[in-house]
């Protein structure tokens, strides 16, 4: 039990550090069309939830959100960053990424790869819909503009998230098994 708790703490710390590193170095943002960027900042949150459960995902999501808030206040990179100084926009939506990804994964885990794909997509779209929904509620962007943003950024982010989640979690689980393949996991 103590070993399991220690593992959760270590994985939470490592994945939170990766989130912060991705944000600080801007490696968590992939240049995309029209000057926008695709974010992969949600990927460590999704991976943490899949590997260690919804609470770990929630904590990493909290770290991601608080880092986003601080980054927007201290080192904004664009005119919309000021919006993310509001914790309702920068923190609250990120708390749901991990638990949603975990629920999706748990519901489908007997089909490993489809479960990982669905969790990656679901966690990423949770971030997209909740952040954009809050942007709409706060009146920063007209509601009519949000579907175009979802299509242009949200869906590609979800696809990238799915690919990264499948790659990282599959490798992680194979390392844990000592490199041995198991038929049920394929």
C-alpha positions as CSV (number, residue, x, y, z in Angstrom):
1,X,0.0,0.0,0.0
2,X,2.8,2.4,0.9
3,X,4.7,1.4,-2.3
4,X,1.5,2.1,-4.4
5,X,1.1,5.5,-2.7
6,X,4.8,6.3,-3.3
7,X,4.4,5.3,-7.0
8,X,1.4,7.6,-7.4
9,X,3.4,10.5,-5.8
10,X,6.4,9.9,-8.0
11,X,4.4,9.6,-11.2
12,X,2.4,12.7,-10.3
13,X,5.6,14.6,-9.7
14,X,7.4,13.4,-12.8
15,X,4.4,14.1,-15.1
16,X,3.8,17.5,-13.5
17,X,7.4,18.4,-14.0
18,X,7.1,17.4,-17.7
19,X,4.0,19.6,-18.0
20,X,5.9,22.5,-16.5
21,X,8.9,21.8,-18.8
22,X,6.7,21.7,-21.9
23,X,5.2,25.0,-20.9
24,X,8.4,26.8,-20.0
25,X,10.2,25.6,-23.1
26,X,7.2,26.1,-25.3
27,X,7.7,22.5,-26.6
28,X,4.1,21.9,-25.4
29,X,2.9,24.0,-28.3
30,X,3.2,22.9,-32.0
31,X,3.0,25.8,-34.5
32,X,-0.2,25.4,-36.6
33,X,-2.2,27.2,-39.2
34,X,-3.0,30.9,-39.0
35,X,-0.4,31.5,-36.2
36,X,-2.3,29.4,-33.7
37,X,-0.6,26.5,-31.9
38,X,-1.7,23.0,-31.0
39,X,-1.1,22.2,-27.4
40,X,0.0,18.9,-26.0
41,X,0.1,20.1,-22.5
42,X,-2.9,17.9,-21.7
43,X,-1.0,14.7,-22.6
44,X,0.8,14.3,-19.2
45,X,-2.5,14.7,-17.4
46,X,-4.1,12.0,-19.6
47,X,-1.2,9.6,-19.1
48,X,-1.1,10.1,-15.4
49,X,-4.8,9.4,-15.1
50,X,-4.5,6.2,-17.2
51,X,-1.5,4.9,-15.3
52,X,-2.5,5.9,-11.8
53,X,-6.2,6.9,-11.6
54,X,-8.4,10.0,-11.6
55,X,-7.0,11.6,-8.5
56,X,-3.5,11.6,-10.0
57,X,-5.0,13.0,-13.3
58,X,-6.8,15.7,-11.3
59,X,-3.6,16.7,-9.5
60,X,-1.5,16.9,-12.7
61,X,-4.4,18.8,-14.3
62,X,-4.3,21.2,-11.3
63,X,-0.5,21.7,-11.8
64,X,-1.1,22.3,-15.5
65,X,-3.8,24.8,-14.8
66,X,-1.9,26.7,-12.1
67,X,1.2,26.8,-14.3
68,X,-1.0,28.1,-17.2
69,X,-2.3,30.9,-14.9
70,X,1.2,31.9,-13.7
71,X,2.6,31.7,-17.2
72,X,-0.2,34.0,-18.6
73,X,0.4,36.5,-15.8
74,X,4.3,36.5,-15.8
75,X,5.3,35.7,-19.4
76,X,2.4,36.1,-21.8
77,X,3.2,35.3,-25.4
78,X,0.1,36.7,-27.1
79,X,-2.8,39.1,-26.6
80,X,-5.3,36.4,-25.5
81,X,-2.9,35.1,-22.7
82,X,-4.4,37.7,-20.4
83,X,-7.7,35.7,-20.4
84,X,-5.8,32.8,-18.8
85,X,-5.1,34.9,-15.7
86,X,-8.6,34.0,-14.7
87,X,-8.6,30.7,-12.8
88,X,-12.0,29.8,-14.2
89,X,-10.4,29.6,-17.6
90,X,-6.8,28.4,-16.8
91,X,-7.4,26.1,-13.9
92,X,-11.0,24.8,-13.6
93,X,-11.3,23.1,-17.1
94,X,-7.9,21.3,-16.6
95,X,-9.2,19.6,-13.4
96,X,-11.6,17.5,-15.6
97,X,-9.1,16.2,-18.2
98,X,-7.7,13.4,-16.1
99,X,-10.9,12.1,-14.6
100,X,-12.7,12.0,-18.0
101,X,-9.7,10.3,-19.7
102,X,-9.6,7.7,-16.8
103,X,-13.4,7.0,-17.1
104,X,-13.1,6.5,-20.8
105,X,-10.0,4.2,-20.4
106,X,-11.7,2.2,-17.7
107,X,-14.8,1.7,-19.8
108,X,-12.8,0.4,-22.8
109,X,-9.6,-1.1,-21.2
110,X,-10.3,-4.7,-22.4
111,X,-9.4,-3.3,-25.8
112,X,-6.1,-1.7,-25.0
113,X,-5.2,0.3,-28.1
114,X,-8.7,1.6,-28.8
115,X,-9.1,2.4,-25.0
116,X,-5.8,4.5,-25.1
117,X,-6.9,6.2,-28.4
118,X,-10.3,7.1,-26.9
119,X,-8.9,8.3,-23.6
120,X,-6.4,10.5,-25.5
121,X,-9.1,12.0,-27.7
122,X,-11.6,12.3,-24.8
123,X,-9.1,13.9,-22.4
124,X,-8.0,16.4,-25.1
125,X,-11.5,17.3,-26.2
126,X,-12.5,17.8,-22.5
127,X,-9.8,20.4,-22.3
128,X,-10.9,22.0,-25.7
129,X,-14.6,22.1,-24.9
130,X,-14.3,23.3,-21.3
131,X,-11.7,26.0,-22.1
132,X,-13.6,27.2,-25.1
133,X,-16.9,26.9,-23.3
134,X,-15.5,29.1,-20.5
135,X,-14.2,31.6,-23.1
136,X,-17.7,31.7,-24.5
137,X,-19.3,32.1,-21.1
138,X,-16.9,34.9,-20.2
139,X,-17.8,36.6,-23.5
140,X,-14.2,36.7,-24.8
141,X,-15.2,35.3,-28.1
142,X,-18.6,35.0,-29.7
143,X,-20.2,31.6,-29.4
144,X,-20.5,31.4,-33.2
145,X,-16.7,31.4,-33.6
146,X,-16.1,28.5,-31.3
147,X,-17.0,25.6,-33.7
148,X,-14.4,26.8,-36.2
149,X,-11.7,26.8,-33.4
150,X,-12.8,23.3,-32.4
151,X,-12.4,22.1,-36.0
152,X,-9.1,24.0,-36.6
153,X,-7.4,23.3,-33.3
154,X,-9.4,21.0,-31.1
155,X,-9.6,18.0,-33.4
156,X,-5.9,18.1,-34.5
157,X,-4.9,18.4,-30.8
158,X,-7.1,15.3,-30.0
159,X,-5.4,13.3,-32.8
160,X,-1.9,14.3,-31.6
161,X,-2.9,13.5,-28.0
162,X,-4.2,10.0,-29.0
163,X,-0.9,9.2,-30.8
164,X,1.2,10.3,-27.9
165,X,-0.9,8.6,-25.3
166,X,-0.8,5.3,-27.2
167,X,3.0,5.5,-27.7
168,X,3.9,6.5,-24.2
169,X,1.5,4.3,-22.2
170,X,2.3,1.3,-24.4
171,X,6.0,1.7,-23.9
172,X,5.6,2.4,-20.2
173,X,3.5,-0.8,-19.7
174,X,5.9,-2.9,-21.8
175,X,8.8,-1.6,-19.6
176,X,6.8,-2.5,-16.5
177,X,6.3,-6.0,-17.8
178,X,10.0,-6.3,-18.5
179,X,9.6,-6.2,-22.3
180,X,7.4,-9.3,-22.4
181,X,4.3,-9.1,-24.7
182,X,1.0,-10.3,-23.4
183,X,-1.7,-11.4,-25.9
184,X,-4.5,-9.7,-24.0
185,X,-2.8,-6.3,-24.3
186,X,-2.6,-6.3,-28.1
